């Protein structure tokens, strides 16, 4: 499957999170990301990153670490992924600036995810 085909597939999850968010829509976006991982595990780091970020925000650090490491295996030079992994490793005090930088670097994806926790 081409990168373009995967982008079309993931766009549905992005639209759910960005334009039509409600408490009932979050599970739909999570489902789409999980399906993307199941069907196209090496095509994009986005599903791993999105689910990893949600796991981190939910306090599920081990799950977040697993998902973010998988994202790093797909996109080894993605600074957002490595900054979130560093955040997990170093804790909130020493990595808060890194997390904020990661959010700025990945605003199109993470901005939608941050809204979920507001």
C-alpha positions as CSV (number, residue, x, y, z in Angstrom):
1,X,0.0,0.0,0.0
2,X,1.3,3.4,-0.9
3,X,1.8,6.3,1.5
4,X,-0.9,8.2,-0.3
5,X,-3.4,5.4,0.3
6,X,-2.6,5.2,4.0
7,X,-3.0,9.0,4.3
8,X,-6.5,8.7,2.8
9,X,-7.3,6.0,5.3
10,X,-5.9,8.0,8.3
11,X,-7.7,11.1,7.2
12,X,-10.9,9.7,8.5
13,X,-9.5,9.5,12.0
14,X,-8.2,13.0,11.7
15,X,-11.6,14.3,10.7
16,X,-13.3,12.5,13.5
17,X,-10.9,14.1,16.0
18,X,-10.8,17.6,14.5
19,X,-14.2,18.4,13.0
20,X,-16.7,16.1,14.7
21,X,-15.4,15.5,18.1
22,X,-17.7,14.4,20.8
23,X,-17.4,11.9,23.7
24,X,-18.7,9.3,21.4
25,X,-16.3,10.0,18.5
26,X,-13.0,9.4,20.4
27,X,-13.6,5.6,20.4
28,X,-14.2,5.8,16.6
29,X,-10.9,7.6,16.1
30,X,-9.1,5.1,18.3
31,X,-10.7,2.2,16.4
32,X,-9.5,3.7,13.0
33,X,-6.0,4.1,14.4
34,X,-6.0,0.5,15.7
35,X,-7.2,-0.8,12.3
36,X,-4.5,1.2,10.6
37,X,-1.9,-0.5,12.8
38,X,-3.4,-3.9,12.2
39,X,-3.8,-3.5,8.4
40,X,-0.8,-1.3,7.6
41,X,1.7,-1.7,10.5
42,X,4.7,-0.2,8.7
43,X,3.0,2.4,6.6
44,X,2.8,5.4,9.0
45,X,3.9,6.3,12.5
46,X,0.9,8.5,13.0
47,X,-1.4,5.8,14.4
48,X,1.2,4.7,16.9
49,X,2.0,8.3,17.8
50,X,-1.7,9.2,18.2
51,X,-2.5,6.2,20.4
52,X,0.8,6.7,22.3
53,X,-0.1,10.3,23.1
54,X,-3.6,9.3,24.2
55,X,-2.1,6.6,26.4
56,X,0.3,9.0,27.9
57,X,-2.4,11.5,28.6
58,X,-4.4,8.8,30.3
59,X,-1.5,7.8,32.5
60,X,-0.9,4.5,30.8
61,X,2.9,4.9,30.6
62,X,3.8,1.4,29.7
63,X,1.3,1.3,26.8
64,X,2.5,4.7,25.7
65,X,6.1,3.6,25.7
66,X,5.3,0.5,23.6
67,X,3.3,2.5,21.1
68,X,5.9,5.3,20.8
69,X,8.8,2.8,20.4
70,X,6.8,1.2,17.6
71,X,6.3,4.7,16.0
72,X,10.0,5.3,16.3
73,X,10.7,2.0,14.4
74,X,8.5,3.3,11.6
75,X,9.9,6.8,11.6
76,X,13.3,6.7,13.3
77,X,14.1,10.4,12.7
78,X,10.8,11.9,13.9
79,X,11.7,14.4,16.7
80,X,8.2,14.4,18.2
81,X,8.3,10.7,18.9
82,X,11.7,10.9,20.5
83,X,10.8,13.9,22.6
84,X,7.7,12.0,23.9
85,X,9.9,9.0,24.7
86,X,12.3,11.2,26.6
87,X,9.3,12.7,28.4
88,X,8.4,9.2,29.6
89,X,11.9,8.4,30.6
90,X,12.8,11.6,32.4
91,X,9.5,12.5,34.0
92,X,7.4,15.6,33.9
93,X,9.8,18.1,35.6
94,X,12.8,17.6,33.3
95,X,10.9,17.0,30.1
96,X,8.1,19.5,30.2
97,X,9.9,21.7,27.7
98,X,10.5,18.8,25.4
99,X,6.8,17.9,25.5
100,X,5.8,21.4,24.7
101,X,8.3,21.5,21.8
102,X,6.9,18.2,20.6
103,X,3.4,19.5,20.6
104,X,4.5,22.5,18.6
105,X,6.3,20.4,16.1
106,X,3.4,18.0,15.6
107,X,0.5,20.5,15.9
108,X,-1.7,19.0,13.2
109,X,-1.8,15.6,15.0
110,X,-1.3,16.5,18.6
111,X,-3.4,19.7,18.7
112,X,-6.4,17.5,17.9
113,X,-5.4,15.0,20.6
114,X,-4.9,17.7,23.2
115,X,-8.4,19.0,22.7
116,X,-9.7,15.6,23.8
117,X,-8.4,16.2,27.3
118,X,-9.9,19.7,27.7
